[in-house]
Amino acid sequence: SLKLPDTISGNLNEQSSKSLIENIVIGQMSAFAGFINLAVLFLGIFISAGIIPSLMEKGTIDIHLSKPISRATLILGRAFGGVIAVGSNVLFFTLGIFVLYGIFSGVWHLPFLLWTISISMFGFCIVYSFILFLNVVTESWILPMSLAYIHVIILSAFLFAREATLFMIIKNPIFQGLINGLYYISVSYTHLRAHETVLDLVCRLLLEKKKNIKHIYINL
C-alpha cells in the first residue's frame, strides 16, 4: 500500500481539523441565528407595542399636534424610531457574537451577520406594521400585542403545517387557496432558519444530538 509523506499527511490533518472547527462554529452560529430571530420578535413586539398609544395619550398628543408637523410624519417618525431602536440592539448583539467567534476560532462567517440581521428585522417589520395599524385603530397596545403573539406562537405553526392539519379538515379548494395565500403573505416563524445551508443544518443537528447524548449520560 502507498504511504503519504509526513508533510502531506500533516497538511491533510491540519486542513481537516480546520474544516471541522469551521463546521462546528457555523453550526453554533446557526443556532444563535435562530435564537436571535425569536428574541427579536418576542422582545421587539413587547418593547414597540406601546410607542404609538403613548403618543396618543391626552396631553401628549395635544403638545405634538400644536407643532407644525403633519400627523403622518409624527406617526412615521415614532414608528421608524421603534425600528431603529430594535435594529440597533440586533446589530450590536449579532456583531458581538460574530466578532467573538472570529477572534477565538478564526472563523469569520459573514453570512451569519448578513442573514441574521436582515431576516430578523424583515420579520419584525412585517409584524410591527400590523401592530401599528391596530395601534391607530384601537388606540391601545394590549390587543395588538396579544394578536401578534398569537400569530407568532400559534398561527404561524398551523400555517406551516397546514397540509397535515388544516387541509385534513378543510377540503374546499377555495378555502385552501385562501389559507395558502395567508401563509405566503404572512411571516412563518417556523422558517426563520431558512437561510441555513445544508452544511449549517447538519452541523446544528449534530450539536443538538451531542447535547442530548451528554444529557442522557449525565442522568444515568
C-alpha positions as CSV (number, residue, x, y, z in Angstrom):
1,S,0.0,0.0,0.0
2,L,1.1,3.5,-0.7
3,K,2.1,5.7,2.2
4,L,1.8,9.5,2.0
5,P,4.8,11.6,3.1
6,D,4.6,13.1,6.6
7,T,4.4,16.6,5.3
8,I,1.4,15.8,3.1
9,S,-0.3,13.8,5.8
10,G,0.3,16.6,8.3
11,N,-1.2,19.2,5.9
12,L,-4.3,17.0,5.4
13,N,-4.8,16.6,9.1
14,E,-4.4,20.3,9.6
15,Q,-6.9,21.0,6.8
16,S,-9.4,18.5,8.2
17,S,-9.0,20.0,11.7
18,K,-9.7,23.5,10.4
19,S,-12.7,22.3,8.4
20,L,-14.1,20.5,11.4
21,I,-13.7,23.7,13.6
22,E,-15.3,25.8,10.9
23,N,-18.2,23.4,10.6
24,I,-18.8,23.4,14.4
25,V,-18.6,27.2,14.5
26,I,-21.0,27.6,11.6
27,G,-23.5,25.2,13.3
28,Q,-23.3,27.1,16.6
29,M,-23.8,30.4,14.9
30,S,-26.8,29.0,13.0
31,A,-28.3,28.1,16.4
32,F,-27.6,31.6,17.6
33,A,-29.3,33.0,14.5
34,G,-32.5,31.1,15.3
35,F,-32.4,32.4,18.9
36,I,-31.8,36.0,17.8
37,N,-34.7,35.8,15.3
38,L,-37.1,34.6,18.0
39,A,-35.8,37.1,20.6
40,V,-36.2,40.0,18.2
41,L,-39.9,39.0,17.7
42,F,-40.8,38.4,21.3
43,L,-38.8,41.3,22.8
44,G,-39.3,43.7,19.9
45,I,-43.1,43.3,20.0
46,F,-43.1,43.9,23.7
47,I,-40.9,47.0,23.5
48,S,-42.5,48.6,20.5
49,A,-46.2,47.8,21.0
50,G,-46.8,50.9,23.2
51,I,-44.9,53.5,21.2
52,I,-47.9,54.8,19.3
53,P,-50.5,54.5,22.1
54,S,-48.2,56.5,24.4
55,L,-48.2,59.2,21.7
56,M,-52.0,59.3,21.5
57,E,-52.5,59.9,25.3
58,K,-54.3,63.0,26.2
59,G,-51.9,65.8,26.8
60,T,-49.1,64.2,24.9
61,I,-50.9,64.3,21.5
62,D,-52.1,67.9,22.2
63,I,-48.5,69.1,22.5
64,H,-47.4,67.3,19.4
65,L,-50.3,68.5,17.3
66,S,-49.7,72.1,18.3
67,K,-46.4,71.9,16.4
68,P,-46.1,72.4,12.6
69,I,-45.8,68.7,12.0
70,S,-48.2,66.6,10.0
71,R,-49.8,63.6,11.6
72,A,-48.3,61.2,9.1
73,T,-44.8,62.5,9.8
74,L,-45.5,62.2,13.5
75,I,-46.7,58.6,13.3
76,L,-44.0,57.5,10.9
77,G,-41.3,59.2,13.0
78,R,-42.4,57.2,16.0
79,A,-42.6,54.0,14.0
80,F,-39.2,54.4,12.5
81,G,-37.8,55.2,15.9
82,G,-39.0,51.8,17.2
83,V,-37.5,50.0,14.2
84,I,-34.2,51.8,14.7
85,A,-34.2,51.0,18.4
86,V,-34.8,47.3,17.8
87,G,-32.4,47.2,14.8
88,S,-29.5,48.8,16.7
89,N,-29.8,46.2,19.5
90,V,-29.9,43.4,17.0
91,L,-26.9,44.8,15.2
92,F,-24.8,45.2,18.4
93,F,-25.7,41.7,19.7
94,T,-25.1,40.0,16.3
95,L,-21.9,41.9,15.7
96,G,-20.7,40.9,19.1
97,I,-21.2,37.2,18.5
98,F,-19.7,37.5,15.1
99,V,-16.5,39.2,16.4
100,L,-16.1,36.9,19.4
101,Y,-16.3,33.8,17.2
102,G,-14.0,35.3,14.7
103,I,-11.3,36.2,17.3
104,F,-11.4,32.9,19.3
105,S,-11.9,30.5,16.4
106,G,-10.6,32.3,13.4
107,V,-13.8,31.7,11.5
108,W,-15.4,34.9,10.1
109,H,-18.7,33.6,8.8
110,L,-20.0,36.7,7.1
111,P,-23.4,35.2,6.0
112,F,-24.3,34.8,9.7
113,L,-24.0,38.6,10.2
114,L,-25.9,39.5,7.0
115,W,-28.7,36.9,7.1
116,T,-29.4,37.1,10.8
117,I,-29.9,40.9,10.8
118,S,-31.8,41.0,7.5
119,I,-34.2,38.1,8.2
120,S,-34.9,39.0,11.9
121,M,-35.6,42.7,11.0
122,F,-37.7,41.8,8.0
123,G,-39.9,39.5,10.1
124,F,-40.1,42.1,12.8
125,C,-41.1,44.9,10.4
126,I,-43.9,42.9,9.0
127,V,-45.4,42.2,12.4
128,Y,-44.7,45.7,13.6
129,S,-46.6,47.2,10.6
130,F,-49.6,45.1,11.7
131,I,-49.2,46.3,15.3
132,L,-49.0,49.9,14.2
133,F,-52.2,49.6,12.2
134,L,-54.1,48.2,15.2
135,N,-52.5,50.8,17.4
136,V,-54.0,53.6,15.4
137,V,-57.4,51.9,15.1
138,T,-57.8,50.8,18.7
139,E,-55.6,53.4,20.4
140,S,-54.4,50.5,22.6
141,W,-51.3,48.3,22.8
142,I,-52.8,45.3,24.6
143,L,-54.9,43.9,21.8
144,P,-52.2,44.4,19.0
145,M,-49.5,42.8,21.2
146,S,-51.8,39.9,22.1
147,L,-52.7,39.2,18.4
148,A,-49.1,39.5,17.4
149,Y,-48.0,36.9,20.0
150,I,-50.9,34.6,18.9
151,H,-49.7,34.8,15.4
152,V,-46.0,34.1,16.3
153,I,-46.7,31.2,18.7
154,I,-49.8,29.5,17.3
155,L,-51.0,30.7,13.9
156,S,-47.6,30.5,12.1
157,A,-47.2,26.9,13.2
158,F,-50.6,25.9,11.9
159,L,-50.0,27.7,8.6
160,F,-46.6,25.9,8.2
161,A,-48.2,22.5,8.8
162,R,-51.4,23.4,7.0
163,E,-51.4,20.4,4.7
164,A,-51.2,18.0,7.7
165,T,-53.6,19.8,9.9
166,L,-56.0,22.4,8.4
167,F,-56.3,20.7,5.0
168,M,-57.3,17.5,6.6
169,I,-60.5,19.3,7.8
170,I,-61.0,21.9,5.1
171,K,-61.5,20.2,1.7
172,N,-62.8,23.1,-0.3
173,P,-60.1,24.3,-2.8
174,I,-61.2,27.9,-2.5
175,F,-60.6,28.0,1.3
176,Q,-57.4,26.0,0.8
177,G,-56.3,28.7,-1.6
178,L,-57.1,31.4,0.9
179,I,-55.1,29.6,3.6
180,N,-52.2,29.3,1.2
181,G,-52.4,33.0,0.4
182,L,-52.4,33.8,4.1
183,Y,-49.4,31.6,4.6
184,Y,-47.4,33.3,1.9
185,I,-48.3,36.9,2.8
186,S,-47.6,36.4,6.5
187,V,-44.3,35.6,8.2
188,S,-43.9,31.9,9.1
189,Y,-41.5,31.8,12.0
190,T,-41.0,28.1,11.7
191,H,-39.0,29.1,8.6
192,L,-36.7,31.6,10.4
193,R,-33.8,29.2,9.8
194,A,-34.5,29.1,6.0
195,H,-31.2,30.9,5.4
196,E,-29.2,27.9,6.7
197,T,-27.2,26.0,4.1
198,V,-27.2,22.2,4.2
199,L,-23.9,22.2,5.9
200,D,-25.2,24.6,8.6
201,L,-28.2,22.4,9.2
202,V,-26.1,19.2,9.5
203,C,-23.8,20.9,12.0
204,R,-26.6,22.2,14.1
205,L,-28.3,18.8,14.2
206,L,-25.1,17.1,15.2
207,L,-24.6,19.6,18.0
208,E,-28.1,19.0,19.2
209,K,-27.6,15.3,19.1
210,K,-24.4,15.5,21.0
211,K,-26.1,17.7,23.6
212,N,-28.9,15.1,24.0
213,I,-26.5,12.2,24.4
214,K,-24.5,14.2,27.0
215,H,-27.7,14.9,28.9
216,I,-28.7,11.2,28.9
217,Y,-25.3,10.2,30.1
218,I,-25.4,12.7,33.0
219,N,-28.9,11.5,34.0
220,L,-27.6,7.9,34.1
